Amino acid sequence: MTTQPPIDSVDEPRATVPWRSRLVQVVFASTLLAPLGVPLVSPALPVIRDAFGVTDATASLLISAYFVAGIVLSPFVGALADRIGRKRVLATSLVGFGLVGGASAFAPSFGVILALRVVQGVAAAGIFISTVTLVGDAFEGSQRNAVLGVNTAVLSAGAAVFPVVGGALVSYGWNTPFYAYFLAVPVGLVAAVVLDEPAREEVRTLPGLDYLRGAASAVAASGTFPFYAATFATEFLLFGAVFTVLPFLLTSQYALAPVFVGAVIMAAEAASVVASMANGRLSESYSNRRLVAAGIGAYGVGLLGAWAAPSALFVGVSMLAVGAGVGLVLPSVDAAVSDRIPASFRAGALSLRNSTTFLGRASGPLVFAGLAVVFGYPTLLLASGVVALVGVGVGSAVGRSRSKGRARRTGVAPAEESPR
């Protein structure tokens, strides 16, 4: 496998690279634009519904179509990034994301917007996959965790701010929020000009089926399945229990106004930003597996706290734990997958992370909304918290068992189990 120093690091001390690197700056700018996909559009759905005379369910397809495209096509985008290069995929995805999203402002019918959203979902997958893969290629160890942590913080900050921006823009017309997508075009052009393609083992000569077999073998041999499962659980609970159940619970049980419901959710996003930014520092003392377990445990504590809360204020405090869980899990998952997968298949492996992310986001609201009809909102919060804590216990027990088994066979504890 070909190795190279981190991008833009030839004349710079390694410790200063992350925050002065052109790569990191472009990655952060790209990640900041990524939440434009859903948070920006969500507040505009009622206005779009009225503008085109469709039902609530039909209008919500603008969200579902965006996620479904990412679920299905992310592995193909990842394969493309491994075969033709991360830089090309990122630049093309940014330009496509901006042009297709902006074109929605001129759509003559709802069907045209829906088709454009499908295409935009594919471009968004390219942004998510190539940015994380570029960081995985360029950095190692706790430095990789630090950059990925801040990247997740940028994503969370955008997700917290853009609903407010979208709500303000839609007051000028149903199509006004879509103009914001054009901001991605200049970022894509900058990426095409200033970024260098990381050196890596060549796989572009492999036929498609050989690449897929190689990528599948690399993932299977890496022992990363628990990290993919943790990603799904994180997004499933976040979008199901927090973004779907919690607003209804706060409204029905505490008569909270929408602005205060939004404040509770923003508290979770703020905690996610703080935890994400601390990920690099934490990874110097704890393995990625332990950070992920701690994150899922924080989810369980937060959801149980929301279930037992005597007041809306206590619910908001409990959501701080949930947000911290997000900040611990997602950067650690990306770092662990980047650590364990060869660079020649890294984008393909991280594309599976993107698919599990989108699958959790798409299925969480549907499952929780359906179960709420039968069991009610408080019961769902209780069950979610218990399942999260049980999952941590089972996962930790299995991890310790496997570690002891490897230690007996090799006589050496795995590096992942030791602090870096």
KEGUDREN-838346 format. One record per residue (C-alpha): y, x, z; chain. Coordinates in nm, 2 decimals, decimal comma. Each point is the difference from the previous one (the first is absolute). Layout:
N
<rec v="Y" u="X" w="Z" kette="A"/>
...
***
This chain:
420
<rec v="0,00" u="0,00" w="0,00" kette="A"/>
<rec v="0,34" u="0,13" w="-0,09" kette="A"/>
<rec v="0,24" u="0,05" w="0,29" kette="A"/>
<rec v="0,38" u="0,05" w="0,01" kette="A"/>
<rec v="0,27" u="0,02" w="0,26" kette="A"/>
<rec v="0,18" u="-0,32" w="0,08" kette="A"/>
<rec v="0,24" u="-0,11" w="-0,28" kette="A"/>
<rec v="0,35" u="0,15" w="0,02" kette="A"/>
<rec v="-0,11" u="0,24" w="0,28" kette="A"/>
<rec v="0,00" u="0,33" w="-0,19" kette="A"/>
<rec v="0,33" u="0,12" w="0,16" kette="A"/>
<rec v="0,01" u="-0,22" w="0,31" kette="A"/>
<rec v="-0,16" u="0,04" w="0,34" kette="A"/>
<rec v="-0,29" u="-0,24" w="0,03" kette="A"/>
<rec v="0,14" u="-0,17" w="0,30" kette="A"/>
<rec v="0,31" u="-0,11" w="-0,19" kette="A"/>
<rec v="-0,18" u="-0,12" w="-0,31" kette="A"/>
<rec v="-0,06" u="-0,37" w="0,07" kette="A"/>
<rec v="0,36" u="-0,10" w="0,04" kette="A"/>
<rec v="0,16" u="0,23" w="-0,26" kette="A"/>
<rec v="-0,27" u="-0,05" w="-0,26" kette="A"/>
<rec v="0,10" u="-0,18" w="-0,32" kette="A"/>
<rec v="-0,35" u="-0,15" w="0,00" kette="A"/>
<rec v="0,04" u="-0,15" w="0,34" kette="A"/>
<rec v="0,35" u="-0,14" w="-0,09" kette="A"/>
<rec v="-0,13" u="-0,16" w="-0,31" kette="A"/>
<rec v="-0,31" u="-0,14" w="0,18" kette="A"/>
<rec v="0,22" u="-0,15" w="0,27" kette="A"/>
<rec v="0,24" u="-0,16" w="-0,25" kette="A"/>
<rec v="-0,30" u="-0,14" w="-0,19" kette="A"/>
<rec v="-0,15" u="-0,14" w="0,32" kette="A"/>
<rec v="0,33" u="-0,16" w="0,11" kette="A"/>
<rec v="-0,01" u="-0,19" w="-0,33" kette="A"/>
<rec v="-0,36" u="-0,12" w="0,04" kette="A"/>
<rec v="0,08" u="-0,28" w="0,25" kette="A"/>
<rec v="0,22" u="-0,16" w="-0,27" kette="A"/>
<rec v="-0,32" u="-0,15" w="-0,13" kette="A"/>
<rec v="-0,06" u="-0,27" w="0,27" kette="A"/>
<rec v="0,26" u="0,01" w="0,28" kette="A"/>
<rec v="0,29" u="-0,03" w="-0,24" kette="A"/>
<rec v="-0,15" u="-0,29" w="-0,19" kette="A"/>
<rec v="-0,15" u="-0,20" w="0,29" kette="A"/>
<rec v="0,34" u="-0,15" w="0,12" kette="A"/>
<rec v="0,07" u="-0,11" w="-0,36" kette="A"/>
<rec v="-0,33" u="-0,20" w="-0,04" kette="A"/>
<rec v="0,16" u="-0,34" w="0,10" kette="A"/>
<rec v="0,29" u="0,05" w="-0,24" kette="A"/>
<rec v="-0,24" u="0,11" w="-0,29" kette="A"/>
<rec v="-0,21" u="-0,31" w="0,08" kette="A"/>
<rec v="0,29" u="-0,23" w="-0,05" kette="A"/>
<rec v="0,14" u="0,19" w="-0,30" kette="A"/>
<rec v="-0,33" u="-0,05" w="-0,20" kette="A"/>
<rec v="-0,11" u="-0,32" w="0,16" kette="A"/>
<rec v="-0,34" u="0,13" w="0,13" kette="A"/>
<rec v="-0,18" u="-0,07" w="0,33" kette="A"/>
<rec v="0,00" u="0,22" w="0,31" kette="A"/>
<rec v="-0,36" u="0,12" w="-0,08" kette="A"/>
<rec v="0,10" u="0,08" w="-0,36" kette="A"/>
<rec v="0,30" u="0,20" w="0,11" kette="A"/>
<rec v="-0,21" u="0,20" w="0,25" kette="A"/>
<rec v="-0,20" u="0,13" w="-0,30" kette="A"/>
<rec v="0,28" u="0,24" w="-0,06" kette="A"/>
<rec v="-0,13" u="0,18" w="0,31" kette="A"/>
<rec v="-0,37" u="-0,04" w="-0,06" kette="A"/>
<rec v="0,01" u="0,11" w="-0,36" kette="A"/>
<rec v="0,18" u="0,32" w="0,11" kette="A"/>
<rec v="-0,27" u="0,09" w="0,26" kette="A"/>
<rec v="-0,30" u="-0,11" w="-0,21" kette="A"/>
<rec v="0,10" u="0,24" w="-0,28" kette="A"/>
<rec v="0,02" u="0,29" w="0,25" kette="A"/>
<rec v="-0,34" u="-0,09" w="0,15" kette="A"/>
<rec v="-0,18" u="0,00" w="-0,33" kette="A"/>
<rec v="0,18" u="0,27" w="-0,19" kette="A"/>
<rec v="0,08" u="0,26" w="0,27" kette="A"/>
<rec v="-0,32" u="0,20" w="-0,06" kette="A"/>
<rec v="0,08" u="0,03" w="-0,37" kette="A"/>
<rec v="0,35" u="0,12" w="0,08" kette="A"/>
<rec v="-0,14" u="0,26" w="0,24" kette="A"/>
<rec v="-0,25" u="0,12" w="-0,27" kette="A"/>
<rec v="0,30" u="0,03" w="-0,24" kette="A"/>
<rec v="0,19" u="0,21" w="0,26" kette="A"/>
<rec v="-0,29" u="0,23" w="0,04" kette="A"/>
<rec v="-0,05" u="0,04" w="-0,38" kette="A"/>
<rec v="0,35" u="0,03" w="-0,14" kette="A"/>
<rec v="0,20" u="0,10" w="0,31" kette="A"/>
<rec v="0,18" u="-0,15" w="0,30" kette="A"/>
<rec v="0,35" u="0,07" w="-0,14" kette="A"/>
<rec v="-0,05" u="-0,19" w="-0,32" kette="A"/>
<rec v="-0,15" u="-0,30" w="0,18" kette="A"/>
<rec v="0,29" u="-0,01" w="0,26" kette="A"/>
<rec v="0,28" u="0,03" w="-0,26" kette="A"/>
<rec v="-0,16" u="-0,26" w="-0,23" kette="A"/>
<rec v="-0,07" u="-0,24" w="0,28" kette="A"/>
<rec v="0,35" u="0,02" w="0,14" kette="A"/>
<rec v="0,16" u="-0,06" w="-0,34" kette="A"/>
<rec v="-0,25" u="-0,29" w="-0,07" kette="A"/>
<rec v="0,05" u="-0,15" w="0,34" kette="A"/>
<rec v="0,38" u="0,00" w="-0,05" kette="A"/>
<rec v="0,00" u="-0,13" w="-0,36" kette="A"/>
<rec v="-0,26" u="-0,27" w="0,05" kette="A"/>
<rec v="0,15" u="-0,11" w="0,33" kette="A"/>
<rec v="0,35" u="-0,01" w="-0,14" kette="A"/>
<rec v="-0,12" u="-0,19" w="-0,31" kette="A"/>
<rec v="-0,11" u="-0,28" w="0,23" kette="A"/>
<rec v="0,36" u="-0,09" w="0,05" kette="A"/>
<rec v="0,02" u="-0,11" w="-0,37" kette="A"/>
<rec v="-0,34" u="-0,18" w="0,00" kette="A"/>
<rec v="0,02" u="-0,34" w="-0,18" kette="A"/>
<rec v="-0,28" u="-0,16" w="0,19" kette="A"/>
<rec v="-0,20" u="0,03" w="0,32" kette="A"/>
<rec v="-0,31" u="0,11" w="-0,20" kette="A"/>
<rec v="0,19" u="0,30" w="-0,14" kette="A"/>
<rec v="0,11" u="0,11" w="0,35" kette="A"/>
<rec v="-0,36" u="-0,03" w="0,12" kette="A"/>
<rec v="-0,13" u="0,22" w="-0,28" kette="A"/>
<rec v="0,27" u="0,25" w="0,07" kette="A"/>
<rec v="-0,10" u="0,01" w="0,36" kette="A"/>
<rec v="-0,36" u="0,09" w="-0,09" kette="A"/>
<rec v="0,12" u="0,29" w="-0,20" kette="A"/>
<rec v="0,24" u="0,10" w="0,27" kette="A"/>
<rec v="-0,28" u="0,00" w="0,26" kette="A"/>
<rec v="-0,19" u="0,26" w="-0,21" kette="A"/>
<rec v="0,32" u="0,22" w="-0,01" kette="A"/>
<rec v="0,04" u="-0,04" w="0,37" kette="A"/>
<rec v="-0,36" u="0,12" w="0,05" kette="A"/>
<rec v="0,09" u="0,31" w="-0,20" kette="A"/>
<rec v="0,30" u="0,07" w="0,23" kette="A"/>
<rec v="-0,21" u="-0,03" w="0,32" kette="A"/>
<rec v="-0,29" u="0,21" w="-0,13" kette="A"/>
<rec v="0,19" u="0,28" w="-0,16" kette="A"/>
<rec v="0,25" u="0,05" w="0,28" kette="A"/>
<rec v="-0,26" u="0,03" w="0,27" kette="A"/>
<rec v="-0,22" u="0,22" w="-0,23" kette="A"/>
<rec v="0,29" u="0,24" w="-0,07" kette="A"/>
<rec v="0,05" u="0,04" w="0,37" kette="A"/>
<rec v="-0,37" u="0,06" w="0,05" kette="A"/>
<rec v="0,00" u="0,26" w="-0,27" kette="A"/>
<rec v="0,31" u="0,19" w="0,12" kette="A"/>
<rec v="-0,05" u="0,01" w="0,38" kette="A"/>
<rec v="-0,28" u="0,06" w="0,26" kette="A"/>
<rec v="-0,08" u="-0,07" w="0,36" kette="A"/>
<rec v="0,27" u="-0,13" w="0,23" kette="A"/>
<rec v="0,27" u="0,06" w="-0,26" kette="A"/>
<rec v="-0,18" u="-0,25" w="-0,23" kette="A"/>
<rec v="-0,01" u="-0,25" w="0,29" kette="A"/>
<rec v="0,37" u="0,05" w="0,06" kette="A"/>
<rec v="0,10" u="-0,07" w="-0,36" kette="A"/>
<rec v="-0,24" u="-0,29" w="-0,03" kette="A"/>
<rec v="0,13" u="-0,14" w="0,33" kette="A"/>
<rec v="0,36" u="0,01" w="-0,11" kette="A"/>
<rec v="-0,11" u="-0,15" w="-0,33" kette="A"/>
<rec v="-0,15" u="-0,30" w="0,19" kette="A"/>
<rec v="0,32" u="-0,02" w="0,21" kette="A"/>
<rec v="0,20" u="-0,02" w="-0,32" kette="A"/>
<rec v="-0,23" u="-0,28" w="-0,13" kette="A"/>
<rec v="0,03" u="-0,19" w="0,33" kette="A"/>
<rec v="0,38" u="0,03" w="0,00" kette="A"/>
<rec v="0,02" u="-0,14" w="-0,35" kette="A"/>
<rec v="-0,24" u="-0,28" w="0,08" kette="A"/>
<rec v="0,23" u="-0,09" w="0,30" kette="A"/>
<rec v="0,33" u="0,02" w="-0,19" kette="A"/>
<rec v="-0,08" u="-0,15" w="-0,35" kette="A"/>
<rec v="-0,07" u="-0,36" w="0,12" kette="A"/>
<rec v="0,36" u="-0,01" w="0,12" kette="A"/>
<rec v="0,12" u="0,15" w="-0,33" kette="A"/>
<rec v="-0,21" u="-0,24" w="-0,20" kette="A"/>
<rec v="0,13" u="-0,30" w="0,20" kette="A"/>
<rec v="0,36" u="0,11" w="-0,06" kette="A"/>
<rec v="-0,05" u="0,06" w="-0,37" kette="A"/>
<rec v="-0,17" u="-0,33" w="-0,07" kette="A"/>
<rec v="0,31" u="-0,18" w="0,12" kette="A"/>
<rec v="0,15" u="0,10" w="-0,34" kette="A"/>
<rec v="-0,28" u="-0,13" w="-0,21" kette="A"/>
<rec v="-0,38" u="-0,01" w="-0,01" kette="A"/>
<rec v="-0,01" u="0,30" w="-0,23" kette="A"/>
<rec v="0,25" u="0,23" w="0,18" kette="A"/>
<rec v="-0,26" u="0,18" w="0,22" kette="A"/>
<rec v="-0,20" u="0,11" w="-0,31" kette="A"/>
<rec v="0,30" u="0,21" w="-0,12" kette="A"/>
<rec v="-0,07" u="0,23" w="0,30" kette="A"/>
<rec v="-0,32" u="0,12" w="-0,17" kette="A"/>
<rec v="0,20" u="0,19" w="-0,26" kette="A"/>
<rec v="0,07" u="0,26" w="0,28" kette="A"/>
<rec v="-0,35" u="0,14" w="-0,05" kette="A"/>
<rec v="0,08" u="0,11" w="-0,36" kette="A"/>
<rec v="0,23" u="0,29" w="0,08" kette="A"/>
<rec v="-0,24" u="0,11" w="0,28" kette="A"/>
<rec v="-0,28" u="0,01" w="-0,25" kette="A"/>
<rec v="0,21" u="0,21" w="-0,24" kette="A"/>
<rec v="0,09" u="0,24" w="0,28" kette="A"/>
<rec v="-0,37" u="0,03" w="0,09" kette="A"/>
<rec v="-0,09" u="0,09" w="-0,36" kette="A"/>
<rec v="0,26" u="0,27" w="-0,01" kette="A"/>
<rec v="-0,01" u="0,17" w="0,34" kette="A"/>
<rec v="-0,36" u="-0,02" w="0,11" kette="A"/>
<rec v="-0,27" u="0,25" w="-0,08" kette="A"/>
<rec v="-0,36" u="-0,10" w="-0,05" kette="A"/>
<rec v="-0,22" u="0,13" w="0,28" kette="A"/>
<rec v="-0,27" u="0,24" w="-0,11" kette="A"/>
<rec v="-0,35" u="-0,14" w="0,06" kette="A"/>
<rec v="-0,35" u="0,01" w="-0,13" kette="A"/>
<rec v="-0,01" u="-0,14" w="-0,35" kette="A"/>
<rec v="-0,18" u="-0,33" w="-0,04" kette="A"/>
<rec v="0,18" u="-0,14" w="-0,31" kette="A"/>
<rec v="-0,29" u="0,11" w="-0,22" kette="A"/>
<rec v="-0,25" u="-0,21" w="0,19" kette="A"/>
<rec v="-0,10" u="-0,32" w="-0,17" kette="A"/>
<rec v="0,10" u="-0,31" w="0,18" kette="A"/>
<rec v="-0,34" u="-0,08" w="0,15" kette="A"/>
<rec v="-0,05" u="0,36" w="0,11" kette="A"/>
<rec v="0,33" u="-0,01" w="0,18" kette="A"/>
<rec v="-0,08" u="-0,32" w="0,17" kette="A"/>
<rec v="-0,34" u="0,14" w="0,11" kette="A"/>
<rec v="0,16" u="0,31" w="0,13" kette="A"/>
<rec v="0,27" u="-0,18" w="0,19" kette="A"/>
<rec v="-0,25" u="-0,24" w="0,15" kette="A"/>
<rec v="-0,22" u="0,29" w="0,11" kette="A"/>
<rec v="0,30" u="0,18" w="0,15" kette="A"/>
<rec v="0,10" u="-0,30" w="0,20" kette="A"/>
<rec v="-0,35" u="-0,07" w="0,11" kette="A"/>
<rec v="-0,06" u="0,36" w="0,12" kette="A"/>
<rec v="0,34" u="0,02" w="0,18" kette="A"/>
<rec v="-0,08" u="-0,25" w="0,28" kette="A"/>
<rec v="0,33" u="-0,18" w="-0,05" kette="A"/>
<rec v="-0,14" u="-0,36" w="0,00" kette="A"/>
<rec v="0,13" u="-0,06" w="0,36" kette="A"/>
<rec v="0,35" u="0,09" w="-0,11" kette="A"/>
<rec v="-0,01" u="-0,25" w="-0,29" kette="A"/>
<rec v="-0,13" u="-0,26" w="0,24" kette="A"/>
<rec v="0,29" u="0,08" w="0,24" kette="A"/>
<rec v="0,25" u="-0,04" w="-0,28" kette="A"/>
<rec v="-0,14" u="-0,34" w="-0,09" kette="A"/>
<rec v="0,00" u="-0,11" w="0,36" kette="A"/>
<rec v="0,36" u="0,12" w="0,05" kette="A"/>
<rec v="0,14" u="-0,19" w="-0,30" kette="A"/>
<rec v="-0,23" u="-0,31" w="0,05" kette="A"/>
<rec v="0,12" u="-0,04" w="0,36" kette="A"/>
<rec v="0,36" u="0,08" w="-0,08" kette="A"/>
<rec v="0,04" u="-0,24" w="-0,28" kette="A"/>
<rec v="-0,23" u="-0,26" w="0,15" kette="A"/>
<rec v="0,07" u="0,00" w="0,38" kette="A"/>
<rec v="0,36" u="0,13" w="0,00" kette="A"/>
<rec v="0,17" u="-0,11" w="-0,33" kette="A"/>
<rec v="-0,19" u="-0,33" w="-0,03" kette="A"/>
<rec v="-0,11" u="-0,13" w="0,35" kette="A"/>
<rec v="0,28" u="0,15" w="0,21" kette="A"/>
<rec v="0,30" u="-0,18" w="-0,16" kette="A"/>
<rec v="-0,18" u="-0,34" w="0,03" kette="A"/>
<rec v="-0,09" u="0,08" w="0,37" kette="A"/>
<rec v="0,36" u="0,10" w="0,09" kette="A"/>
<rec v="0,14" u="-0,31" w="-0,17" kette="A"/>
<rec v="-0,24" u="-0,25" w="0,15" kette="A"/>
<rec v="-0,06" u="0,15" w="0,35" kette="A"/>
<rec v="0,34" u="0,15" w="0,07" kette="A"/>
<rec v="0,23" u="-0,20" w="-0,24" kette="A"/>
<rec v="0,13" u="0,33" w="-0,12" kette="A"/>
<rec v="0,26" u="-0,01" w="-0,29" kette="A"/>
<rec v="-0,09" u="0,18" w="-0,32" kette="A"/>
<rec v="0,24" u="0,28" w="0,06" kette="A"/>
<rec v="-0,16" u="0,08" w="0,33" kette="A"/>
<rec v="-0,35" u="-0,02" w="-0,16" kette="A"/>
<rec v="0,12" u="0,26" w="-0,24" kette="A"/>
<rec v="0,13" u="0,21" w="0,28" kette="A"/>
<rec v="-0,34" u="0,01" w="0,16" kette="A"/>
<rec v="-0,16" u="0,11" w="-0,32" kette="A"/>
<rec v="0,27" u="0,26" w="-0,05" kette="A"/>
<rec v="-0,09" u="0,14" w="0,35" kette="A"/>
<rec v="-0,35" u="0,07" w="-0,13" kette="A"/>
<rec v="0,14" u="0,17" w="-0,31" kette="A"/>
<rec v="0,23" u="0,21" w="0,22" kette="A"/>
<rec v="-0,29" u="0,12" w="0,22" kette="A"/>
<rec v="-0,19" u="0,08" w="-0,31" kette="A"/>
<rec v="0,28" u="0,23" w="-0,12" kette="A"/>
<rec v="0,01" u="0,18" w="0,33" kette="A"/>
<rec v="-0,38" u="0,05" w="0,02" kette="A"/>
<rec v="-0,02" u="0,11" w="-0,36" kette="A"/>
<rec v="0,26" u="0,27" w="0,04" kette="A"/>
<rec v="-0,18" u="0,13" w="0,30" kette="A"/>
<rec v="-0,34" u="0,02" w="-0,18" kette="A"/>
<rec v="0,04" u="0,37" w="-0,11" kette="A"/>
<rec v="0,07" u="0,11" w="0,36" kette="A"/>
<rec v="-0,29" u="-0,21" w="0,14" kette="A"/>
<rec v="-0,24" u="0,15" w="-0,26" kette="A"/>
<rec v="0,06" u="0,34" w="0,14" kette="A"/>
<rec v="-0,19" u="-0,12" w="0,32" kette="A"/>
<rec v="-0,22" u="-0,28" w="-0,12" kette="A"/>
<rec v="-0,24" u="-0,04" w="-0,30" kette="A"/>
<rec v="0,07" u="-0,27" w="-0,26" kette="A"/>
<rec v="-0,30" u="-0,19" w="0,11" kette="A"/>
<rec v="0,14" u="-0,03" w="0,36" kette="A"/>
<rec v="0,35" u="-0,09" w="-0,13" kette="A"/>
<rec v="-0,16" u="-0,28" w="-0,21" kette="A"/>
<rec v="-0,20" u="-0,12" w="0,30" kette="A"/>
<rec v="0,31" u="0,00" w="0,22" kette="A"/>
<rec v="0,19" u="-0,20" w="-0,27" kette="A"/>
<rec v="-0,27" u="-0,27" w="-0,02" kette="A"/>
<rec v="0,00" u="-0,01" w="0,38" kette="A"/>
<rec v="0,37" u="-0,05" w="0,01" kette="A"/>
<rec v="-0,05" u="-0,29" w="-0,24" kette="A"/>
<rec v="-0,25" u="-0,16" w="0,24" kette="A"/>
<rec v="0,23" u="0,05" w="0,30" kette="A"/>
<rec v="0,30" u="-0,15" w="-0,19" kette="A"/>
<rec v="-0,18" u="-0,30" w="-0,13" kette="A"/>
<rec v="-0,15" u="-0,08" w="0,35" kette="A"/>
<rec v="0,34" u="0,04" w="0,14" kette="A"/>
<rec v="0,14" u="-0,25" w="-0,24" kette="A"/>
<rec v="-0,28" u="-0,24" w="0,09" kette="A"/>
<rec v="0,07" u="0,03" w="0,37" kette="A"/>
<rec v="0,38" u="0,02" w="-0,03" kette="A"/>
<rec v="0,19" u="-0,23" w="0,25" kette="A"/>
<rec v="0,31" u="0,02" w="-0,22" kette="A"/>
<rec v="0,12" u="0,07" w="-0,35" kette="A"/>
<rec v="0,16" u="0,33" w="0,13" kette="A"/>
<rec v="-0,34" u="0,11" w="0,12" kette="A"/>
<rec v="-0,14" u="-0,07" w="-0,35" kette="A"/>
<rec v="0,26" u="0,22" w="-0,15" kette="A"/>
<rec v="-0,09" u="0,28" w="0,25" kette="A"/>
<rec v="-0,37" u="-0,04" w="-0,10" kette="A"/>
<rec v="0,09" u="0,04" w="-0,37" kette="A"/>
<rec v="0,13" u="0,35" w="0,08" kette="A"/>
<rec v="-0,36" u="0,10" w="0,07" kette="A"/>
<rec v="-0,11" u="-0,16" w="-0,33" kette="A"/>
<rec v="0,27" u="0,19" w="-0,19" kette="A"/>
<rec v="-0,09" u="0,33" w="0,17" kette="A"/>
<rec v="-0,36" u="-0,06" w="-0,11" kette="A"/>
<rec v="0,11" u="-0,03" w="-0,37" kette="A"/>
<rec v="0,19" u="0,33" w="0,04" kette="A"/>
<rec v="-0,31" u="0,18" w="0,15" kette="A"/>
<rec v="-0,26" u="-0,14" w="-0,25" kette="A"/>
<rec v="0,14" u="0,02" w="-0,35" kette="A"/>
<rec v="0,13" u="0,36" w="-0,01" kette="A"/>
<rec v="-0,31" u="0,12" w="0,18" kette="A"/>
<rec v="-0,23" u="-0,17" w="-0,25" kette="A"/>
<rec v="0,18" u="0,15" w="-0,30" kette="A"/>
<rec v="-0,01" u="0,34" w="0,17" kette="A"/>
<rec v="-0,37" u="-0,03" w="0,08" kette="A"/>
<rec v="-0,09" u="-0,10" w="-0,36" kette="A"/>
<rec v="0,21" u="0,28" w="-0,14" kette="A"/>
<rec v="-0,17" u="0,25" w="0,23" kette="A"/>
<rec v="-0,35" u="-0,11" w="-0,09" kette="A"/>
<rec v="0,01" u="-0,07" w="-0,38" kette="A"/>
<rec v="0,02" u="0,28" w="-0,26" kette="A"/>
<rec v="0,34" u="0,01" w="-0,18" kette="A"/>
<rec v="-0,17" u="-0,08" w="-0,33" kette="A"/>
<rec v="-0,09" u="-0,35" w="0,13" kette="A"/>
<rec v="0,27" u="-0,04" w="0,26" kette="A"/>
<rec v="0,21" u="-0,26" w="-0,19" kette="A"/>
<rec v="-0,32" u="-0,20" w="-0,07" kette="A"/>
<rec v="-0,09" u="0,00" w="0,37" kette="A"/>
<rec v="0,35" u="-0,10" w="0,11" kette="A"/>
<rec v="0,01" u="-0,28" w="-0,26" kette="A"/>
<rec v="-0,29" u="-0,16" w="0,19" kette="A"/>
<rec v="0,23" u="0,02" w="0,31" kette="A"/>
<rec v="0,26" u="-0,19" w="-0,20" kette="A"/>
<rec v="-0,26" u="-0,26" w="-0,11" kette="A"/>
<rec v="-0,11" u="-0,06" w="0,36" kette="A"/>
<rec v="0,37" u="-0,02" w="0,10" kette="A"/>
<rec v="0,07" u="-0,27" w="-0,26" kette="A"/>
<rec v="-0,32" u="-0,18" w="0,08" kette="A"/>
<rec v="0,09" u="-0,02" w="0,37" kette="A"/>
<rec v="0,35" u="-0,12" w="-0,09" kette="A"/>
<rec v="-0,12" u="-0,27" w="-0,24" kette="A"/>
<rec v="-0,29" u="-0,13" w="0,21" kette="A"/>
<rec v="0,15" u="0,01" w="0,35" kette="A"/>
<rec v="0,25" u="-0,29" w="-0,05" kette="A"/>
<rec v="-0,27" u="-0,21" w="-0,18" kette="A"/>
<rec v="-0,26" u="0,05" w="0,27" kette="A"/>
<rec v="0,23" u="-0,04" w="0,30" kette="A"/>
<rec v="0,17" u="-0,31" w="-0,14" kette="A"/>
<rec v="-0,34" u="-0,16" w="-0,06" kette="A"/>
<rec v="-0,14" u="0,09" w="0,34" kette="A"/>
<rec v="0,32" u="-0,12" w="0,18" kette="A"/>
<rec v="-0,07" u="-0,36" w="-0,12" kette="A"/>
<rec v="-0,33" u="0,01" w="0,20" kette="A"/>
<rec v="0,07" u="0,23" w="0,30" kette="A"/>
<rec v="0,38" u="0,00" w="0,04" kette="A"/>
<rec v="0,24" u="0,30" w="0,02" kette="A"/>
<rec v="-0,06" u="0,12" w="0,36" kette="A"/>
<rec v="-0,37" u="0,02" w="-0,05" kette="A"/>
<rec v="0,04" u="0,21" w="-0,31" kette="A"/>
<rec v="0,22" u="0,25" w="0,18" kette="A"/>
<rec v="-0,26" u="0,02" w="0,28" kette="A"/>
<rec v="-0,29" u="0,05" w="-0,24" kette="A"/>
<rec v="0,20" u="0,25" w="-0,21" kette="A"/>
<rec v="0,08" u="0,21" w="0,30" kette="A"/>
<rec v="-0,36" u="0,00" w="0,13" kette="A"/>
<rec v="-0,14" u="0,09" w="-0,34" kette="A"/>
<rec v="0,24" u="0,29" w="-0,03" kette="A"/>
<rec v="-0,09" u="0,14" w="0,34" kette="A"/>
<rec v="-0,37" u="-0,05" w="-0,06" kette="A"/>
<rec v="0,04" u="0,18" w="-0,34" kette="A"/>
<rec v="0,15" u="0,30" w="0,17" kette="A"/>
<rec v="-0,28" u="0,02" w="0,25" kette="A"/>
<rec v="-0,27" u="-0,03" w="-0,26" kette="A"/>
<rec v="0,17" u="0,24" w="-0,23" kette="A"/>
<rec v="0,05" u="0,26" w="0,27" kette="A"/>
<rec v="-0,36" u="-0,02" w="0,12" kette="A"/>
<rec v="-0,13" u="0,04" w="-0,36" kette="A"/>
<rec v="0,24" u="0,29" w="-0,06" kette="A"/>
<rec v="-0,11" u="0,18" w="0,32" kette="A"/>
<rec v="-0,37" u="-0,05" w="-0,10" kette="A"/>
<rec v="0,06" u="0,14" w="-0,34" kette="A"/>
<rec v="0,19" u="0,30" w="0,14" kette="A"/>
<rec v="-0,27" u="0,08" w="0,24" kette="A"/>
<rec v="-0,26" u="-0,02" w="-0,28" kette="A"/>
<rec v="0,20" u="0,23" w="-0,22" kette="A"/>
<rec v="0,05" u="0,24" w="0,29" kette="A"/>
<rec v="-0,38" u="0,01" w="0,07" kette="A"/>
<rec v="-0,07" u="0,07" w="-0,36" kette="A"/>
<rec v="0,27" u="0,27" w="-0,06" kette="A"/>
<rec v="0,08" u="0,12" w="0,35" kette="A"/>
<rec v="0,37" u="-0,04" w="-0,08" kette="A"/>
<rec v="0,22" u="-0,30" w="0,08" kette="A"/>
<rec v="0,16" u="-0,16" w="-0,31" kette="A"/>
<rec v="0,36" u="0,11" w="-0,06" kette="A"/>
<rec v="0,11" u="-0,36" w="-0,02" kette="A"/>
<rec v="-0,10" u="-0,05" w="0,37" kette="A"/>
<rec v="0,22" u="0,29" w="0,12" kette="A"/>
<rec v="0,38" u="0,00" w="0,03" kette="A"/>
<rec v="0,16" u="0,18" w="-0,29" kette="A"/>
***
